[in-house]
Amino acid sequence: MSFQAYLDNIEEKTGKAPKHFIAEAKKLKITEHKDIIAWLKRDYSLGAGHAQAISYVIRNGAKIELKHTTGVHRDASDTLNLEGKGKKKKAVAKKK
């Protein structure tokens, strides 16, 4: 399963896009990995893998290293969509 698929599954389970978890963690001032994991497990009943995925984006943002170039673990981009499954990433206009 790709990293983006993990995030999409979390959204299906919780009804919240990754950007909502980021905003909520910021509001709660939760920044440490272990505290983020405990919060996600307690308040959202996320398992270890899903909590780790959300913790990563809370602490590091949308950029990831593309480790898999083929197969089921492949992500199409090195930038995750944190807006939610129904939203596309906004294109950045190039300056001429």
N, C-alpha and C positions, 0 to 999 in steps of 0.2 A: 504494500500500500504506500502511495506517495505521501509526502508531508502534507500537500494540499488536501488529499483525500482524508487524512486525519482531521484536519481543520473542518472540512465539510461535514464529517461524521459528528463532530462535536456540536456543530451548529444544528444538525438534525436532532440530536439528543436534547440539547438545552434550549434551542430557539434563539441562541445568541451567537452573533458573528464574533470573530476574534477581536475586532475593534472594540466591542463592548466589554470584553474581559480586560483589555488593556486600560480602558477608561476607568473601569471599576477598581482595578488594582491600584491605579494612580490615586483615585479618590480615597481608597483605604490606606494608602501609603505602604503597600506591600511590595517590597523590592527583592527580598532574598528568596532564592530558589526554594529552599525548604519551606518557607512560609507560604509561598505561592502554591506549592503542591498541596500542603495541608488545607489551605483555604478552598482550593478547587475540589479536593476530595470531600471535604466536609459540606460545603454549600451546594455543590453541583453533582456530587456522586460520580465524579470522573474517575476512571481507572488510572493506573500509573502512566501508561503510554500517552493517553489523551491529556492528562495533566502536564506531562513533560512537554508536549507540543505547545500547549498554551503558555507554559512558563517560558519556553524559548522565545516566543513572539513578544511576550511582555518585556522580557529583558533585552532582546536583540533586534526587534523589528521584523520587517518583511523579507530582508535579504537572507538567502541561504546559499550554501555551497552545493553545487550539483555534484553529488557523489555517484549517482546512478544514471547512466546514459541510455540504458535499455531496460526492458522488463517492467514488472508491476510496481517497482519502487521508484520509477522514474518520475521526476517532476518536469513539467513542460518548460518551466522558467526558473530563474534564480531569484525571482521575486514572488512571494506568496500573496494571494489575494486575501486581505484582512477585512474587506468590506462586507463579505458574505457571499453565499452561493449565487444569489440572484443579481449581484452587482459585478460589473467588470472593472478592472483597474483603469483609472483615468490615464489617458495618453498624455504624455508631456509634450507640449508644443516645442518644436525646435526653432531656435533663433537663427535667422539668416544674416 
